[in-house]
């Protein structure tokens, strides 16, 4: 069993990703306040949290406006995810939007940015210091982002699909180069197997991406450069399969398919790399959107994302070797029956 | 007179290099060998270009069919929509017409050779010269054809969107788009011809590869029609040139494998 260890590694990594990636909770966050604006005077409202522990540890709450703090006068937890709070708002808050912050021992610091419109604005208030020691949360959880919410876990499935597809297409590209150099039909079979399996991963990437787009952007398909890139990629490799199907002679088929594969692969790569930077994209890292790594890929996501990438790529290569064995056996049995 | 002497010497040194490559490779000889190869290639390409031109002049129906294809497509669209004044639709329809005109015009680029004449060409010329000559010829063809299409299109469908446009930039983008289609589709046309499956296969193979180019060129021409200057459209044209260069290099590298049988 020479060389089996990486198959085991891929299984272990993917089990880890599926179990830990789906069972780890999202971090706590403030998601909603029951009033839209605050005016000078007594203001009472309800704050809704997600995965918070307000009942266990009563939180401290304070408003923040242009760096100035205003502490709550009374805090009454209703449940773990809801708390009723009262502020005495003075005249003179500076900025038009006011944020609300909270802290408790278990959940750490929480914030809902620009939660309220401010009324009765002026040149600032006199702060009363509120005794809060802001220690960070220690529990292991994924970042809780507006819009993304629980779908952030899809990062471990959607993105590695495309990485795996790219790796398999690169294998296919390499084997196509070998076909042109040596005219080896075995290399041609490898190129074909890699394309077949990479198309499977492209389909999985499209499905997971489509579900994610529906959940976050509200649509199954949008006209986004990355989506156009994915569509072009799938069309190119479908055309590759059709080209192969239209040539009966084995050696000629190998050569022409290799030429098309090399031509298309290079152009596709240039397209996927450059075009998203020319036009706006909804994806992170394009058109002014920050990349995942700069704000979302914190240590908890990294601990799952990198194993997921390695695991999926190894699984893809494994599937490719199996597919290749099947096609070799088919070729052998065809030869035998002839 | 001097240049003839230099070329003569270069050819001689190349000949001696062929036989004595391992015995006496001096730097001078290598230098002149390169020079000789370059001059030979460019004259070869010039001859092939001339051949293409003569072939097309002899078969006048080739040019006529391209022009007729464009005009009749535009006329069919005219019957469908009469006059278009909305810029985005005007722009999109124009590029669709030009795209299919390109497929139609370039599809025959490698189809007209029968195998006997191809073998003859194969023994005469280097495959790289053949593909470069075809590419250059197709690029010139498409530059002319794109202008012709634009004229026919503006005549029938209406030139309202052109009034607020940056005309210089727009025409440049149209020609760059046409030339870009020609560069990408030349190798595809050769592939489809070799696979023996004609224009249908060419559409299937060419469409996904042309699509990225089409998207950026449509965007650039839309911007030019909206009156945006070179500072906005420039990056799309540069990106187009980047694809062009990569395409020509790939065709140059890959064509010899396609050419031999």
Interface residues (C-beta under 8 A of the other chain):
Chain A: X180 X228 X232 X235 X236 X239 X242 X243 X246 X247 X252 X255 X256 X258 X259 X260 X262 X263 X264 X266 X267 X270 X271 X274 X275 X278 X279
Chain B: X184 X187 X188 X191 X194 X195 X196 X197 X201 X204 X205 X207 X208 X209 X211 X212 X215 X216 X219 X235 X236 X239 X242 X243 X246 X247 X250 X251 X254 X257 X258 X261
